[in-house]
Amino acid sequence: MHNTTIGSVEQKQVTLKSVRIAAIVLMRGQIMAQVSTLTEPTSLSPVPAATVSEAKPTPKDTATDNSTLDSFLKQEGFGVVKLEKKNLGNQKAHKNYPKHLIIDVEVNRVSASLMVDTGTPRTNIARDKLKKFGLVEQKTSQRETSPLGSASNKRRRWRAPLLATTFYGIAKLNTLTMGNCVIQDVLVAIAAIPYVDGVLGSDDMHRIGAVLDCAEPALYYAPRGPRSDTSSKLAAMLQSNGFTQVPMRLTSNHQLEVACSIDGVPSTIIVDTGSAATCVEKSIGIKAGIIMKHTRRVLIGSGGANTPLRIGRVKQFAIGDFEIRDADISFVDLKKADHPSALLLGIGELVVNSAIIDVGGLAMYLRHPE
């Protein structure tokens, strides 16, 4: 077996980094978004090296899509895992409501289902699945925090469930296997996560040079990690097929961010496949003169903190140089935000506009529906 080491070595000192998890589920006939923020240990120097190796081929790894993207990436040595579109929650969701992207993986050689979430840097494992994967949680004193504030002095709306656990832990996976790709010694966060075994974060996607196809859901991986020459060729191929390139950048919290504007009001937005809806801070909508209507949707934060969602019609929603006309956008009131900024570019908009996300190359590609 050929092994390739990605990254640098030796963890020296612990500091704190903010990580956000976002998901929207349908409960009691009402759409609710769960957003929590955790503070996790990381190192001042690069995290311990992850060893990535190729495993024996498996039937699930056989590609069935003969698209240009599929053919190109295979020629570049990528493997592929097909993703499942799935509604999370116990209630039957509306057939047209955006579905989350779920990947079948193996955690310590045990089958697992993870939500693919580009909005969360660190891969997370659900606390109630520790025994299933043979993991031991290292407790931390870090509480869940939320830009929505605390629920202790707020009235719970729409009978939203409170999260029972307010502290996060960490653990190390011996192996995380996706298709033919095995990542060894993976540091993960442990949190209360409903409906799935965990969340696949963007940091581990970057390690394997992941390219994510949102419309024809598939995750492509390069066992030797991201390569700038492959990203350059991918950009040329997609742009020749009508895609618009949108540069991404890593925030200080290791989230994938792009420039945007709402009816001419500039801001930034996090590329977030873990959020079903695209959400924007209400103050931007006010500044842009958007008429926002109340809905029964509620954005749920950690500890049960919540804020109502409003819907507004945006005449011109620009994501980099890509323009969307007459978009229905959700607006939220984040009273504790440090500065007004757009929040989440959700999977709904990404699927409709055939998003292809080159996580390793820090670029996103969008194309209008035909």
Rosetta blueprint (number, residue, H / E / L):
1 M L
2 H L
3 N E
4 T E
5 T E
6 I E
7 G L
8 S L
9 V L
10 E L
11 Q L
12 K L
13 Q L
14 V E
15 T E
16 L E
17 K E
18 S E
19 V E
20 R E
21 I E
22 A E
23 A E
24 I E
25 V E
26 L E
27 M E
28 R L
29 G L
30 Q E
31 I E
32 M E
33 A E
34 Q E
35 V E
36 S E
37 T E
38 L E
39 T E
40 E E
41 P E
42 T E
43 S E
44 L L
45 S L
46 P L
47 V L
48 P L
49 A L
50 A E
51 T E
52 V E
53 S E
54 E E
55 A L
56 K L
57 P L
58 T L
59 P H
60 K H
61 D H
62 T L
63 A L
64 T L
65 D L
66 N L
67 S L
68 T H
69 L H
70 D H
71 S H
72 F H
73 L H
74 K H
75 Q H
76 E L
77 G L
78 F L
79 G E
80 V E
81 V E
82 K E
83 L L
84 E E
85 K E
86 K E
87 N L
88 L L
89 G L
90 N L
91 Q L
92 K L
93 A L
94 H L
95 K L
96 N L
97 Y L
98 P L
99 K L
100 H E
101 L E
102 I E
103 I E
104 D E
105 V E
106 E E
107 V E
108 N L
109 R L
110 V E
111 S E
112 A E
113 S E
114 L E
115 M E
116 V E
117 D L
118 T L
119 G L
120 T L
121 P L
122 R L
123 T L
124 N E
125 I E
126 A E
127 R H
128 D H
129 K H
130 L H
131 K H
132 K H
133 F H
134 G L
135 L L
136 V L
137 E L
138 Q E
139 K E
140 T E
141 S E
142 Q E
143 R E
144 E L
145 T E
146 S L
147 P L
148 L L
149 G L
150 S L
151 A L
152 S L
153 N L
154 K L
155 R L
156 R L
157 R L
158 W L
159 R L
160 A L
161 P L
162 L L
163 L L
164 A L
165 T L
166 T L
167 F E
168 Y E
169 G E
170 I E
171 A E
172 K E
173 L E
174 N E
175 T E
176 L E
177 T E
178 M E
179 G L
180 N L
181 C E
182 V E
183 I E
184 Q E
185 D E
186 V E
187 L E
188 V E
189 A E
190 I E
191 A E
192 A L
193 I L
194 P L
195 Y L
196 V L
197 D L
198 G E
199 V E
200 L E
201 G L
202 S H
203 D H
204 D H
205 M H
206 H H
207 R H
208 I L
209 G L
210 A L
211 V E
212 L E
213 D E
214 C L
215 A L
216 E L
217 P L
218 A E
219 L E
220 Y E
221 Y E
222 A L
223 P L
224 R L
225 G L
226 P L
227 R L
228 S H
229 D H
230 T H
231 S H
232 S H
233 K H
234 L H
235 A H
236 A H
237 M H
238 L H
239 Q H
240 S H
241 N L
242 G L
243 F L
244 T E
245 Q E
246 V E
247 P E
248 M L
249 R E
250 L E
251 T L
252 S L
253 N L
254 H L
255 Q L
256 L E
257 E E
258 V E
259 A E
260 C E
261 S E
262 I E
263 D L
264 G L
265 V E
266 P E
267 S E
268 T E
269 I E
270 I E
271 V E
272 D L
273 T L
274 G L
275 S L
276 A L
277 A L
278 T L
279 C E
280 V E
281 E E
282 K H
283 S H
284 I H
285 G H
286 I H
287 K H
288 A H
289 G L
290 I L
291 I L
292 M E
293 K E
294 H E
295 T E
296 R E
297 R E
298 V E
299 L E
300 I E
301 G E
302 S H
303 G H
304 G H
305 A L
306 N E
307 T E
308 P E
309 L E
310 R E
311 I E
312 G E
313 R E
314 V E
315 K E
316 Q E
317 F E
318 A E
319 I E
320 G L
321 D L
322 F E
323 E E
324 I E
325 R E
326 D E
327 A E
328 D E
329 I E
330 S E
331 F E
332 V E
333 D L
334 L L
335 K L
336 K L
337 A L
338 D L
339 H L
340 P L
341 S L
342 A E
343 L E
344 L E
345 L E
346 G L
347 I H
348 G H
349 E H
350 L H
351 V H
352 V H
353 N L
354 S L
355 A L
356 I E
357 I E
358 D E
359 V L
360 G L
361 G L
362 L L
363 A E
364 M E
365 Y E
366 L E
367 R L
368 H L
369 P L
370 E L
